[in-house]
C-alpha cells in the first residue's frame, strides 16, 4: 500500500506542475502583454500593435503593447524572462539581443536558449543607409566623396549595441574605407531625429516609415522595396552587402506549449492574410511566420553566418 501511496503522491505532484489541456483551451482569461524592446515609432512598433489588435479580436481578451527600451533591448528581455510563465507575458525582440549580444557578453542576465520559449518569427526588414539632409548627399558615392572632404570620418548612429544596425554600419564603412564614430541610440526613432538635426551624418537601422524623413541612400536588400522603388540597393550602388533585421516573439521558459501553439497559429494566420502582407510591405517588412522551431533554426543559422564577423568586429564594439 505504501508503494501505491507514494506513486499516487508523485502523480499528483506531476499533474500539479502540468497545465491541463482545458486551461490552454480557456486561455486567455485576462490581459496579455507584448513587451517590445526598442523605442516606439518604428517598423516593428507598427507591426506589433497591428498584431496585438488582431489577437485582441481573435481571442476576445486585450493584448496590450508595452515598450521597455534600454540596454540595447536587454531591459525588456530581462523583465519577460522573470515573468510568470503562464501565457500572459511575451516579448518582441530581434536578432541583435538574441544572437549577437550573447556572442559579445557572457553575463547578460539571461540565456537566449534556456530562458525563453520561441513563439513565432514576425518578419524581416532590410537595413537602410540613411544620411542627414544637412550634408547634402544623395548617393553612396556622394557620401564617400563627402567623407573624403571631411577627414574621412563621420558620426554614425546605431539602434543599440550588438544590433544588425551596428554591424551593417561597421561593414559598410569598412567597404567604403571610412572611419566611424559610433553613437548608440534606443532604437531607430531617436536616431532619425538626430540625423534630421545634423548631430550625426549616417545611420543604418532597419528600414521603416520614420526613416523616410531622412535621405535614404540605399537599402541593404537583394532587390528594391515596393514602398521605396526609387531607392537603389547597396549592390546597385557598388557595395556587395546585404543586411536584414528579423523580429520574433518569445515567451518565458516554461510557458505551456499548448498556449504557445495557439498563439503561434493565430499570428501565423494573421501574417498570411493578403491585407496584412500589403500593410507590412508598405513599411518595408516581409512577414515570415512559421512554427516555433523555425525561430530556433533561424537563430542557429545566424550564429553560423555572423559568428566570425561579430568576433572579428568585437574590438570596435562601443559600450552601451
Residue pairs with C-beta under 8 A, 6 or more apart in sequence:
19 256
19 258
19 259
21 258
23 256
24 87
24 256
24 258
24 259
24 262
25 258
27 87
27 256
27 259
27 262
28 59
28 61
28 87
28 88
29 61
30 61
30 88
31 61
31 62
31 63
31 64
31 88
32 55
32 59
32 61
32 62
32 63
32 64
32 87
32 88
32 89
32 90
33 63
33 64
33 65
33 66
33 88
33 89
33 90
34 48
34 51
34 52
34 63
34 64
34 65
34 66
34 90
34 91
34 92
34 249
35 65
35 66
35 67
35 68
35 76
35 79
35 80
35 89
35 90
35 91
35 92
36 44
36 45
36 48
36 65
36 66
36 67
36 68
36 76
36 91
36 92
36 93
37 68
37 69
37 73
37 74
37 75
37 76
37 77
37 91
37 92
37 93
37 94
37 97
38 44
38 45
38 67
38 69
38 73
38 94
38 159
38 160
38 186
38 187
38 188
39 45
39 67
39 69
39 185
39 186
39 187
39 188
39 189
39 190
40 67
40 187
40 189
41 187
41 188
41 189
41 210
42 187
42 188
42 189
42 205
42 206
42 208
42 209
42 210
43 125
43 188
43 206
43 207
43 208
43 209
43 283
43 284
43 285
44 92
44 94
44 122
44 125
44 206
44 208
44 247
44 285
45 65
45 67
46 208
46 209
46 283
47 122
47 123
47 247
47 280
47 283
47 285
48 65
48 92
48 122
49 65
50 276
50 279
51 63
51 122
51 267
51 270
52 63
52 64
52 65
53 63
54 266
54 267
54 270
54 276
55 63
55 263
55 266
55 267
55 270
56 62
56 63
58 266
58 270
59 266
67 76
68 75
68 76
68 79
69 75
69 76
69 186
69 187
70 76
70 186
71 78
71 320
72 96
72 97
72 101
72 160
72 161
72 162
72 163
72 184
72 320
73 93
73 94
73 96
73 97
73 101
73 160
73 163
74 97
74 101
74 108
74 109
74 110
76 91
76 93
77 91
77 93
77 97
77 110
77 116
78 109
78 110
79 91
80 89
80 90
80 91
80 116
80 250
80 251
80 252
81 109
81 110
81 115
81 116
81 252
81 253
82 252
83 89
83 252
84 252
85 117
85 251
85 252
85 253
85 254
85 255
85 256
86 255
86 256
87 251
87 255
87 256
87 259
87 260
87 263
89 251
89 252
90 119
90 249
90 250
90 251
90 263
91 116
91 249
91 250
91 251
92 122
92 247
92 248
92 249
93 247
93 248
93 250
94 163
94 164
94 245
94 246
94 247
94 248
95 163
95 164
95 245
95 246
95 302
96 160
96 162
96 163
96 164
96 165
96 166
96 245
97 112
97 160
97 162
97 163
98 112
98 248
98 250
98 299
99 112
99 299
99 302
99 303
99 306
100 162
100 163
100 164
100 167
100 306
100 310
101 108
101 161
101 162
102 108
102 111
102 112
103 162
103 303
103 306
103 307
103 310
103 311
104 161
104 162
104 310
104 314
104 317
110 116
112 299
113 299
114 253
115 252
115 253
116 250
116 251
116 252
116 253
117 250
117 251
117 252
117 253
117 254
117 255
117 257
117 260
117 292
118 248
118 249
118 250
118 292
118 293
118 295
118 296
119 248
119 249
119 250
119 251
119 260
119 263
119 264
119 267
119 292
119 295
120 248
120 249
120 263
120 264
120 267
120 268
120 289
120 290
120 291
120 292
120 294
120 295
121 246
121 247
121 248
121 288
121 289
121 290
121 294
121 295
121 298
122 246
122 247
122 248
122 249
122 267
122 271
122 285
122 287
122 288
123 246
123 247
123 271
123 280
123 285
123 286
123 287
123 288
123 289
124 244
124 245
124 246
124 247
124 285
124 286
124 288
125 206
125 207
125 208
125 244
125 245
125 246
125 247
125 283
125 284
125 285
125 286
126 206
126 207
126 219
126 220
126 221
126 225
126 242
126 243
126 244
126 245
126 284
127 164
127 165
127 168
127 204
127 205
127 206
127 207
127 219
127 220
127 243
127 244
127 245
128 204
128 205
128 206
128 207
128 208
128 211
128 216
128 218
128 219
128 220
128 231
128 284
129 140
129 143
129 172
129 202
129 204
129 216
129 217
129 218
129 219
129 220
129 234
130 192
130 195
130 202
130 203
130 204
130 205
130 211
130 214
130 215
130 216
130 217
131 137
131 143
131 195
131 201
131 202
131 214
131 215
131 216
131 217
132 195
132 196
132 197
132 198
132 200
132 201
132 202
132 214
132 215
133 195
133 196
133 214
133 215
134 197
134 198
134 201
135 143
135 146
135 198
135 201
136 146
137 143
137 145
137 146
137 215
137 217
138 215
138 217
139 217
139 218
139 232
139 237
140 176
140 217
140 218
140 234
140 237
140 238
140 239
141 237
141 238
143 176
143 202
143 217
144 176
144 177
144 178
146 154
146 201
147 153
147 154
147 176
147 178
152 177
152 178
152 179
153 178
153 179
153 180
153 181
154 178
154 179
154 180
154 181
154 200
154 201
154 202
155 180
155 181
155 183
155 199
155 200
155 201
155 202
156 169
156 173
156 180
156 181
156 182
156 183
156 200
156 201
156 202
156 203
156 204
157 182
157 183
157 184
157 185
157 191
157 194
157 195
157 200
157 202
157 203
157 205
158 165
158 166
158 169
158 182
158 183
158 184
158 185
158 191
158 203
158 204
158 205
159 165
159 166
159 185
159 186
159 187
159 188
159 191
159 203
159 205
159 206
160 166
160 184
160 185
160 186
160 187
161 184
161 317
161 318
161 319
161 320
162 310
162 317
163 245
164 206
164 243
164 244
164 245
165 188
165 203
165 204
165 205
165 206
165 245
166 182
166 317
167 243
167 306
167 309
167 310
167 313
168 204
168 220
168 241
168 243
169 180
169 182
169 202
169 203
169 204
170 180
170 182
170 313
170 316
171 241
171 243
171 309
171 313
172 204
172 220
172 234
172 239
172 241
173 179
173 180
175 239
175 240
175 241
176 239
180 202
182 316
182 318
183 194
183 200
184 318
184 320
185 191
185 194
187 205
188 203
188 205
188 206
188 208
188 210
188 211
189 210
191 200
191 203
191 205
192 203
192 205
192 210
192 211
192 213
192 214
194 200
195 201
195 202
195 203
195 214
196 213
196 214
203 214
204 220
204 243
205 211
205 245
206 244
206 245
206 284
207 216
207 219
207 225
207 228
207 284
208 283
208 284
208 285
209 283
212 228
216 228
216 231
217 231
217 237
218 231
218 232
218 233
218 234
218 236
218 237
218 239
219 225
219 228
219 231
219 232
219 233
219 234
219 284
220 233
220 234
220 241
220 242
220 243
220 244
221 233
221 242
221 244
222 233
222 235
222 242
223 233
224 231
224 232
224 233
225 231
225 284
226 281
226 282
227 281
227 282
227 283
227 284
228 284
234 240
234 241
234 242
235 241
235 242
246 288
246 298
248 295
248 298
249 263
249 267
250 295
251 259
251 260
260 292
264 291
264 292
267 289
268 289
268 290
270 276
271 277
271 280
271 287
271 288
271 289
272 287
272 289
276 287
277 287
280 286
280 287
288 294
